[in-house]
Amino acid sequence: MEYRRLGHTDIKVSAICLGTMTFGEQNTEDDAHTQLDYAVEAGVNFIDTAEMYPVPPKGDTYGRTEEYIGSWLRSRGHRSRIILASKVAGSARDLSYLRHGQVRLDRVNIEAALDGSLKRLRTDYIDLYQLHWPDRKTNFFGQLGYQHDPADDPVPIEETLQVLGDLVRAGKVRHIGLSNETPWGAMRFLQAAKELNLPRPVTVQNPYSLLNRSFEIGMAEIAHREGLGLMAYSPLGFGVLSGKYLGGKQPAAARLTLYTRFQRYRGRRGQLATEAYVSLARSQGLDPAQMALAYVAARPFVTSVIIGATTLEQLASNIKSLDLGLSPIVSSGIEEIHQENPNPCP
Ligand SMILES: NC(=O)c1ccc[n+]([C@@H]2O[C@H](COP(=O)([O-])OP(=O)(O)OC[C@H]3O[C@@H](n4cnc5c(N)ncnc54)[C@H](OP(=O)(O)O)[C@@H]3O)[C@@H](O)[C@H]2O)c1
């Protein structure tokens, strides 16, 4: 396993982070524990979760993923070996079951969310506490164009940071991170942290894959210049980049077969790009999913690739992708496809 520095901290995290949002929905508690054991055995020390998981989010499963991780931490006694990342939900549109539907990144919400997460995770601290998505209205979750809403009245970034600063001082949180952020938001957080002597975000968790390299446009420079490493989520575009949905296939028990509402990686341009990436991988004797993950891991602004798996076979293969070096033929083939059809699934 390869380890990389978490922002400006002295913490080393594995270049593969275990994503957990299937735990409690597609994966049982036993599956979750088996995956966690396997990943740790393979050298993974970085685990990503969120108060809101599993996905798709629902009132009756809210918090279940953290509970499964908590029961694993309790039974294995691994807490000090793990860099545990969780998230507080951002301003919520459709989480009516959560905090009376009044979800904001303010003191009342963040403190309640963190206390709930600590309880479920059966720990007294979280290594990396992330803001799952911004409080303000902006473009994330697949929206490319920014549309300004003059009536938007977000919680000020300074206020959110102040609360996080208090939680760091209280020892409940070691470091903070952003997620689904834009360049404007990332820079505003960094600037406010500096001016107010408050904790500086160490990571940003945004989508990044062969089907969505929009991070390179405005965020990659920030990642490099400000030491705000990317935790790349959905590196396989929900599994699409494995090629298993090509030709109209609907594999049993697979995410996009089960949940038809997930359309982000399903458009026509996405399908064309996927065909091209899959055929490039196969022409070079590579597994398409491993090629896609190896590509993400090799980007210099990436701290860790957050992989997701619903079977142990997927997990083993995905972790092994780190051993794959991409040849000049593969690398230039990827660039050609990207130039031809850039960011088909933002
Ligand atoms: N911050 C955010 O807003 C946000 C958003 C999304 C995700 N995340 C984080 O990122 C993690 C990973 O995201 P993701 O699950 O969307 O990642 P992904 O890599 O795009 O998709 C993972 C899914 O693809 C399928 N798959 C995985 N490996 C495969 C393989 N080798 N061959 C074929 N199919 C394979 C599996 O689903 P099936 O078996 O069902 O096909 C698996 O659950 C999440 O668990 C979460 O921690 C964060």
The ligand as a Tripos MOL2 file, in Angstrom:
@<TRIPOS>MOLECULE
LIG
   48    52     1     0     0
SMALL
NO_CHARGES

@<TRIPOS>ATOM
      1 N1        -19.0180   13.3660   -0.9350 N.am      1 LIG1
      2 C1        -19.9800   12.8850   -1.6930 C.2       1 LIG1
      3 O1        -20.9570   13.5730   -2.0260 O.2       1 LIG1
      4 C2        -19.8860   11.4620   -2.1720 C.ar      1 LIG1
      5 C3        -20.6900   11.0170   -3.2340 C.ar      1 LIG1
      6 C4        -20.5310    9.7050   -3.6700 C.ar      1 LIG1
      7 C5        -19.6340    8.8700   -3.0350 C.ar      1 LIG1
      8 N2        -18.8760    9.3140   -1.9810 N.ar      1 LIG1
      9 C6        -17.8840    8.4510   -1.2790 C.3       1 LIG1
     10 O2        -17.1200    7.7490   -2.2460 O.3       1 LIG1
     11 C7        -17.2840    6.3410   -2.0750 C.3       1 LIG1
     12 C8        -17.1890    5.6780   -3.4210 C.3       1 LIG1
     13 O3        -18.2010    6.1870   -4.2850 O.3       1 LIG1
     14 P1        -18.9280    5.2400   -5.3020 P.3       1 LIG1
     15 O4        -19.4050    4.0230   -4.5620 O.co2     1 LIG1
     16 O5        -19.9010    6.0360   -6.0650 O.co2     1 LIG1
     17 O6        -17.6710    4.7860   -6.2020 O.3       1 LIG1
     18 P2        -17.6120    4.1010   -7.6380 P.3       1 LIG1
     19 O7        -16.2610    3.4660   -7.6930 O.co2     1 LIG1
     20 O8        -17.9340    5.0650   -8.6950 O.co2     1 LIG1
     21 O9        -18.7630    2.9880   -7.6200 O.3       1 LIG1
     22 C9        -18.6500    1.8880   -6.7630 C.3       1 LIG1
     23 C10       -19.6660    0.8310   -7.1820 C.3       1 LIG1
     24 O10       -19.3170    0.3290   -8.4610 O.3       1 LIG1
     25 C11       -19.4760   -1.0830   -8.5050 C.3       1 LIG1
     26 N3        -18.1110   -1.6530   -8.6420 N.ar      1 LIG1
     27 C12       -17.0490   -1.4000   -7.8470 C.ar      1 LIG1
     28 N4        -15.9550   -2.0560   -8.2720 N.ar      1 LIG1
     29 C13       -16.3230   -2.7330   -9.3590 C.ar      1 LIG1
     30 C14       -15.6170   -3.5920  -10.2330 C.ar      1 LIG1
     31 N5        -14.3190   -3.8570  -10.0480 N.pl3     1 LIG1
     32 N6        -16.3050   -4.1440  -11.2750 N.ar      1 LIG1
     33 C15       -17.6210   -3.8600  -11.4570 C.ar      1 LIG1
     34 N7        -18.3390   -3.0720  -10.6530 N.ar      1 LIG1
     35 C16       -17.7060   -2.4870   -9.6040 C.ar      1 LIG1
     36 C17       -20.1110   -1.4530   -7.1790 C.3       1 LIG1
     37 O11       -21.5360   -1.3370   -7.2820 O.3       1 LIG1
     38 P3        -22.4870   -2.5140   -7.7960 P.3       1 LIG1
     39 O12       -21.9040   -3.8170   -7.3310 O.co2     1 LIG1
     40 O13       -23.7930   -2.1840   -7.2060 O.co2     1 LIG1
     41 O14       -22.4640   -2.4130   -9.2860 O.co2     1 LIG1
     42 C18       -19.6420   -0.3570   -6.2600 C.3       1 LIG1
     43 O15       -20.4750   -0.1540   -5.1430 O.3       1 LIG1
     44 C19       -18.6140    6.2020   -1.3310 C.3       1 LIG1
     45 O16       -18.7380    4.9970   -0.6040 O.3       1 LIG1
     46 C20       -18.5550    7.3840   -0.4000 C.3       1 LIG1
     47 O17       -17.7120    7.0950    0.7060 O.3       1 LIG1
     48 C21       -18.9810   10.6110   -1.5750 C.ar      1 LIG1
@<TRIPOS>BOND
     1     1     2 1
     2     2     3 2
     3     2     4 1
     4     4     5 ar
     5     4    48 ar
     6     5     6 ar
     7     6     7 ar
     8     7     8 ar
     9     8     9 1
    10     8    48 ar
    11     9    10 1
    12     9    46 1
    13    10    11 1
    14    11    12 1
    15    11    44 1
    16    12    13 1
    17    13    14 1
    18    14    15 2
    19    14    16 1
    20    14    17 1
    21    17    18 1
    22    18    19 2
    23    18    20 1
    24    18    21 1
    25    21    22 1
    26    22    23 1
    27    23    24 1
    28    23    42 1
    29    24    25 1
    30    25    26 1
    31    25    36 1
    32    26    27 ar
    33    26    35 ar
    34    27    28 ar
    35    28    29 ar
    36    29    30 ar
    37    29    35 ar
    38    30    31 1
    39    30    32 ar
    40    32    33 ar
    41    33    34 ar
    42    34    35 ar
    43    36    37 1
    44    36    42 1
    45    37    38 1
    46    38    39 2
    47    38    40 1
    48    38    41 1
    49    42    43 1
    50    44    45 1
    51    44    46 1
    52    46    47 1
@<TRIPOS>SUBSTRUCTURE
     1 LIG1         1 GROUP 0 **** ****
